[in-house]
Amino acid sequence: MRVRTISLLAGLGLLAVAGDAAAQSQINLIIGSDAGGGYDVYGRAVARHISKYLPGNPNVVSQNMPGAGGNRAAEYVYSTAPKDGSAFGIIFPGSVMSPLIGVGGDLKFDPQKFNYIGTAAKETRVCVTRKEAKAKTFEEAQKNEIVIAASADGGSTADYAVLANEFLGTKFKIVRGYKGSREMVLAVERAEADGLCGYAYTSLKTQKPDWIDGTNANLIVQFGIGPDAELDKLGVPKIWSFIKNDEAKQIFELLIAQQEFGRPFVMPPGVPADKVKVMREAFAKTMKDPEFLAEAQKQKIDIEYGSGEEVQQLVERVYKTPKPVIDRMVKAMTPK
């Protein structure tokens, strides 16, 4: 009788495991950009390889959800996506920063409460202008007005241009409302815009590699905590060389800190800790997977892994920034 009871309990346990596996037969990855953008390339590359490291090898389905400078996807993952481990997302660093600096409207998510899975890259951003633009250098952008394509306030392509105008004297005429970097690039190619700013260098290499060597476009400045070796080799000046006072330095240090988030992958708050742990471990293994790395090299995307724990801690530190620094940044970003 005891043997039959143990066997029955074991059978029920197997059914429970099987049921759980069935529930996770599909996992949805929400991508906060339009198809073809840099975040889309990273997201879909991860989606193609992470399954082999997840229990049951579930089908990972990528879903694009652009809008509101990436905040639409962040709100969906935070509030609407299931909390059973069957959904995660790749969001913009700007979405992590927006609630802190009060841009993007009434945002219904708290970046500190996401479960960070990790980042696939740590970013350097650039300002780039079309070859015929009146500003072929950053110094010329401080003298001549040029049209800059941007997403919504709270997105990097708006924020970097706004702060460059406010603190560094550039004369960017910022045209907002572009859905993603792909549309901004097309606007530059059609000459309806002269350039874009706060553009991730990894996205540039993926989307417009012909802009890099100076033949078809001008890379006028790089934004990074430290220098990017490739951009240094190309002679692209660092933003720090144009900053003349402590206030501007503090503002840009806060702005650029978000680049360390790079390409952040997150799960909703409330996901059980064991499921977060499984996803973090699967993500870490994916970042070292030879097939994934070969695909990344082919697609010309840089991989610089940061763990979920590291990103979580960085977000917490950023949210402890002194209020006067944040207030000054917010004032600068408030539409005049």
N, C-alpha and C positions, 0 to 999 in steps of 0.2 A: 504494500500500500504506500509506504514511504517513497519507494523507488518511482512508482507511478506518479506520485505528487510532485516529486522533483522534476521528473520528465515533463509533466504538464506545465510547471512553472517555467522550465527552460524553453519549452515550446512557445509559451506566451511571451517570454523575453525575446525570442527570435522574431516573433510577429511584431513586437514593438519596434525592434531595430529595423525590420523590413519596412514597417510603416513609416518610420522616420526617414529612411533612405528614399522611399517613394515620394515623400513630401518634399525632398530636396532634389528631385530628379531634374529640376530646372532652377537656375539661379539667374536673376536679372541684374545686369549691370547698367545703371543709369549714367549716361554721359552728358555732362553739362555744356556741350557745344554742339554745333551742327555737324553733319557728316562731312568728312574731309578735312576738318580742322585738326590742329595739333593734338588736342585732348582726345579727339576721336581716334586718332592713330594710336596713341598710347593705350586708350581704353580697350580697343578691339584687339590689340596685340596681347594684352593681359588676358582678355576673355578667351582667346584661342588656346592658351597654354595652362591657365590656372586649374582647369578642371582635373587634370591628371593628378593633382595634389590634394583634391578634395574628396571626402568620403563618398563612394558611389559614383565618382566621376560624372557629376551632373552636367547637363547641357547649360552652358553659360550664354545667355542671349543679351546682346547689346541693344540698348534703346537710347536714341538721342533725344535730349530734352533741353534745347537751347532756349535762351530768353532771359531778360533782366540781368544781363551781365553775368550769367551763370547762376544767379540766385534762384531761378525757378527750379532747377534740378536740386539745389541744396535744400530748398523748402520741401520738395517732394520726398527726398530721402529721409529728412528729419521727421516729417509729420505723417506722411501717407504710406510710404513703403512698408511692407510687412516687417515685423521685428522678430521673425523666427529663423533668421539666418539665410533667407532665400533672396535677399536683395542687398546690393551695395552700390556705391557710386564713385565716380571720379568727378570732383568739383574743382572750382577755380580757387586759387589762393585769395583772390579778391572776395570770394564769398566767405572765407574765414575772417577777413578783416572788416567787411562791411558793417556788421553790427557794432563793432568796436568804435568805428569812426563815424557811425551814424549816417551812412549813405545807402542808397538803394531803396528808400521808403520804409514802410512798416514790415520789416522782415520777421517772419514767424519761425525763426530757428536760432538756437544758441550754439555757436561753433564749439564752445568748450564741452558740450555734451555729446558731440559725435563720438563714435568709437572709431578711432583712426587705425586703419589697416597698414598704412605705410605710404611712402612716396616712391615713385619710379624715377624721379629726377629732381635735382636742385637747379633752379633756373638762373640764367642770366638773361636780362631783357635788353632790348635795343630800341632806338628810334631810327627809322629808315625813311628816306625820301626817294621819290622817283628821280631818274637821272636829270631830267630837265627842270626840276624844281628850283625856285629862287634861293633855297637853303640847301646847299650841298655839304655844309659843315654845321656843327652845333653853333659856332660863333655867328654864322650867317642866319641861323634860326633866331638868334637874339636881336637881329637887325631887320629881317624881312618877314612879313606875314605870309604864312603858308597854311593851307587847309589840311587838317589832320582828321582822318576817319577814326571813329571810336564807337564802342558799344555804349551801354547805359552807364550812368554814374555808378561807381562801385566796381566796375570792371577795370582791369589794369590799363587798357588802352585809353580810357578816359582819365583815370586818376594820375597817371604818370605825366600826361600832357598838362593837366590842370596845375599840378604842383611845379612843373618846370616853368610854366608861365608865372606863377605866383612868387616863386623864390629864386628863379634863375634868369628871369627876364626874357624868356622866349616869347615869340609872337604867334603861337599856334592858334589858328582859328579852328576850334574843335567842333566837328559835326558828328553828333551822337545818333544812335539808333540803328547801327549796323548789327546784324544778328550774330555774326562771328567773324573770325579772322579771315576766313575764305572770302566773305563779301567785302571786307576792307581791302584785301589784296586786289580784288577785281576792280574796286573803286579807284585804286592807285593806277592800275593798268589802263583803265579807261580815262585817266586824267581828270576824274571828277574830284579826286583828292590828291594832295601832293605827297602824302606819306601817312605813317602811323607810328605811334609811340607806345612803349610798354609792351612791345611785341616779343614773345618768348623766342630766344635764339634757336631753340630746338624746333619750334614750329616753322621758323624761317627756313631752316635747313631742310625740313620735310616738304614744305609747300612751295618755296621759291628758292631753290639752291642757286639759280642763275642770278640772284640778287647779291650774292655774298662777295664776289670778287671785285665789285666796284664797276663792272662793265655795264650793268643794267639798272643799278640803284646805288644810293649812297647810305652807308651805315655811319650815322653821325655821332652816336654816343652809346656806351654800354652801361647798364645798371647792374651792379653785383656787389656783394659784401667784399669779395676778393676779385682779382682780375680773371677773365676767361682767357686761357692760353691761345685758343684759336683766334679770338677777336684781337688780342694783343698782337699776334703775328700779322694780322691784317691792318694794324695801326689804328684801330678804333679807340678813341679816347674814353677814359673812365669818367663817370659823372662827378666823382670827387674832385677832379681838377677844376670844375666850374663852381664849386661851392665855396663861398667866401666868409661865412659866419656860422657860429655855433647853432643858432636856431635852425637854419636850413640843414645843417648836418644832422641834427636830432630828427628832423622830419623825414629826411631821406633814409636814415638808418631804420626808422620804424616802417617806412614804406617798403624798403628792400628786404626787410626781415621775412616778409611773406614769401619771398622767392625760395627760401629754405624749405618751405612746404612743397614747392615744386609742383608735382602732379599728385595731389593727395587723394587717396582712396579711403572711403569712409563707409561705415555701417550706421544705421539709425541708433539713437539712444534707446536703451531698453532691450537690446539684443542680449540674450544670455551670455555670460562671460565665457563659457566653454565654446560657444559658436564663434565668438570674436577671436578666441585663441586659435581655433582651427583655421579661420580665414587668414589671420596674421601669419601663421606658419606656412600656409599654402602660398601666400603672396611672397614671403621671403624665399621660398624654394623656387618660385617662378622667376624671380629676379636673377637667379643663378643658373637657370635652365639653359643648356647649350642651344637648343632649338629656338627658344625665345630670344636669346642674345644674338643669334645669327639673323633672325628676322629683324630685330632692332637695328642691326648694322646695315642690313639691306635697305631698310626704310629710312636710314640716316637719322635715327632718334637716339639721343644719349640716354644711357641708363646709369643712374647714380642712386642706389637704394638707400632709403632711410626707413628705419623700423617704425611701426605704429606707436610704440612707446616713446620714441624720440620725437615724433611729430606731435604727439599729445602733450609732451612736456614743453615743447617750443610754443605751442598755442597758449598754454597756461602762462608762460613767461611774457609773451606779447601782450596778453590781456592784463598784465600788471604794470604796463607802461604808465608813467606819471600822467595824471589828468591834464596838467597844463600843456604838455606836448600834444596829447590827443586833441584838446580843444583848439589848439592853433592849427592843426591839420584840418580839423572839421571846418573851421572858419574859412580856411583857404578853399576847401572843396564845396562850400555852400554856394549854389548858383547866385550870381550877382543880379 
